[in-house]
Amino acid sequence: MEAGASPSMNIKQIETFVRIVELGSFSAAAEALYASQSTVSARIKDLERYLGAELFDRSFHRAQLTPKGHELYDHARQLVEFTSSLTQQLRDPHAVTGRLHLGVVGVVANTWLPALVATLRERYPHLALRLDAGLTGVLMERLRDGKLDFAIVAGPVTDPEFHCAVLGHDRFVWMAAPALELPPGPLGPADIARWPVLALTEESHHYPVLKHWFREAGAAFRAATASNNMNVLATLTMQGLGVSLLPRHCYRAQVEAGRLRVLDTAPALPSVQFSLIYRRARVPALAQALTDAALAASDLPQD
């Protein structure tokens, strides 16, 4: 334990304690746990410090329990057995049941979400999946309120309340329908502001980014049409109803087909990070499994 840190108790300490009792010595427990004797001793010292009592009488050659050690042993053994059983159950895909509630931003919903759902269905056939599509701000609030287990969001996640696994990045660029006949560029914020701007609503990661982009150039930002759905904005843009900031990788097929045109604008906007997040205070049972599945399904560039 680090100097100055508060004493704590964890399952590794409990398992180490049980193995010492069962095997009769610290060295035998170390060998069974593939740990050094110093690590085993440190775990027991931390556990004793947390409980405020010695668990072993160290005056004997073998590890002899103190009265407090005897009191702890039955509870500790049951806890280790329960943890082992739970781990085995969760590793068996057919034993995983219940509901997983996942929130996703529109970029993901419109691209690689089906691949993620197919992967989860294949690996956990008895798991019920509930999906919510929404903007980053809304998803994070629902996660805080316990209404979601996980969320895939846009933008950097700096809140220490959340664990964050980066899934990739996409660069957002200004797009318009070729029929709109915007000048070749480069176009600045003042030039873009002359056209109807189609934008995501205030709850999105991109709304404050857009406001800053226009404000830094001394141009006014006003959304002619705002929506909480990026696919709606892309459809309106392809119909020639305005210009919008869209993820280049996500809409690359529409650009290649000539339905959207990437505008030459300056200054460039930074790439946007997409992440799978969940609350640190309540880690869902399938946290690592979902992270692995999302990384495998994501088609987002990694930088």
C-alpha positions, -999 to +999 in steps of 0.1 A: +000+000+000+013+035-009+026+057+019-002+078+033-030+059+016-060+048+037-061+010+044-086-009+023-098-044+017-101-062-016-108-097-030-072-104-037-064-100+000-093-122+010-083-149-014-047-148-002-059-151+034-080-182+025-052-199+006-027-194+035-052-211+059-059-239+035-023-246+025-007-239+059+020-213+050+026-180+033+051-197+008+026-224-003+000-197-008+024-176-028+032-206-051-005-214-056-014-178-064+017-173-087+028-144-065+059-136-046+061-141-008+066-104-003+033-097-022+014-123-001+028-108+031+019-073+020-017-083+012-021-098+046-005-068+064-029-044+045-059-066+054-048-067+091-043-029+090-078-025+076-094-048+102-073-034+130-063-069+143-037-096+135-051-126+117-021-150+121+000-158+152+035-154+137+053-171+167+044-205+151+063-222+123+030-228+104+005-201+098-017-203+129-050-183+131-057-159+159-092-157+173-099-128+148-085-150+120-109-178+129-138-154+130-129-141+095-122-175+078-157-189+072-169-155+058-138-152+037-141-187+023-177-182+013-168-149-004-140-165-024-163-194-035-190-169-045-166-148-065-152-179-082-187-191-091-198-157-104-167-153-125-172-188-141-209-179-148-200-146-165-174-163-186-200-187-199-219-167-226-250-189-223-252-181-186-253-144-192-289-131-190-307-099-181-307-066-200-279-044-211-289-007-217-266+010-242-268+046-254-251+056-287-246+089-306-260+092-341-226+087-359-224+052-344-261+044-348-258+051-385-226+031-392-212+003-372-238-003-345-253-032-364-219-050-363-217-044-325-252-058-320-245-088-341-213-095-321-231-092-288-260-114-300-235-141-311-215-140-279-244-136-255-275-151-270-296-148-239-287-111-232-315-086-239-301-054-255-319-021-252-306+008-273-310+045-270-298+069-297-291+105-286-267+134-283-237+132-261-250+156-234-283+136-230-265+102-229-241+114-202-270+126-181-288+094-185-257+075-175-253+096-144-289+090-135-285+052-138-308+049-168-280+036-190-253+010-183-230+022-210-228+050-236-208+056-267-203+094-269-185+120-290-158+143-277-132+140-249-144+126-216-126+143-187-151+137-159-134+114-134-168+099-126-166+079-159-143+052-171-135+059-208-123+035-236-114+053-268-129+036-299-115+058-326-118+093-342-135+110-371-128+144-386-158+167-390-158+188-422-182+212-438-203+196-465-229+207-490-248+193-520-229+198-552-260+215-566-256+243-540-226+256-560-206+271-532-174+289-542-143+267-544-127+281-512-110+282-489-140+294-471-139+309-436-166+312-409-179+344-424-183+327-458-201+297-443-224+320-423-239+334-456-255+301-462-282+283-442-264+264-415-278+230-405-265+220-370-270+197-341-288+210-311-272+224-279-269+190-262-244+178-288-206+178-285-204+199-317-227+228-309-201+246-286-173+237-310-192+254-338-200+285-317-163+288-309-153+284-345-175+312-357-168+335-327-130+332-331-134+346-366-158+374-355-187+358-374-222+353-361-235+317-357-271+310-362-285+276-371-311+279-398-322+244-389-312+224-358-318+187-352-308+161-326-302+136-354-271+138-376-287+116-404-315+142-406-289+169-412-271+148-438-303+142-457-313+179-456-278+188-468-280+163-497-313+180-507-295+213-510-312+230-480-280+242-464-244+234-453-236+212-423-207+199-403-206+162-409-181+133-400-160+126-431-155+089-424-191+083-416-204+099-449-175+089-472-199+068-493-222+097-500-191+119-509-178+092-533-212+089-549-213+127-555-243+133-532-222+154-508-193+177-514-166+184-489-160+221-487-125+236-485-127+256-452-102+272-428-094+269-400-098+232-398-117+217-370-100+191-347-109+154-351-135+141-327-129+112-303-155+086-298-155+066-265-174+039-247-180+051-211-195+038-179-197+050-143-167+040-122-189+038-091-210+010-106-190-010-131-214-032-152-207-069-153-199-070-190-177-039-190-146-055-205-166-078-228-185-048-243-153-028-246-137-056-266-168-060-288-170-023-295-133-021-304-138-050-328-169-036-344-158+000-347-147+011-382-135+045-369-099+056-377-077+053-347-061+087-350 
